[in-house]
C-alpha cells in the first residue's frame, strides 16, 4: 500500500501540530476500515481530538486540498 504525498503531509500535521501519537492515529485508521468515515471525524468520535483540534484539522485540509 502506498501513501500519497498529501497523506504524508497530513499525518505530519497530526503528529507535529496536534501532537497525536502513532497509536492515536492507528486507532482511527483501524476503525476507518469498518466505518469508512473520514479520518478527522473518527479522531473526534473516539476522543482523540477535541472540537478545537477538529476545526484546525478541517482548516488544514481546506487549505491543502
C-alpha positions, 0 to 999 in steps of 0.5 A: 500500500502506498501513501500519497504525498498529501497523506504524508503531509497530513499525518505530519500535521497530526503528529507535529501540530496536534501532537497525536501519537502513532497509536492515536492515529492507528486507532482511527485508521483501524476503525476507518476500515469498518466505518469508512468515515473520514479520518478527522471525524473518527479522531473526534468520535473516539476522543482523540481530538477535541472540537478545537483540534477538529476545526484546525484539522478541517482548516488544514485540509481546506487549505491543502486540498 
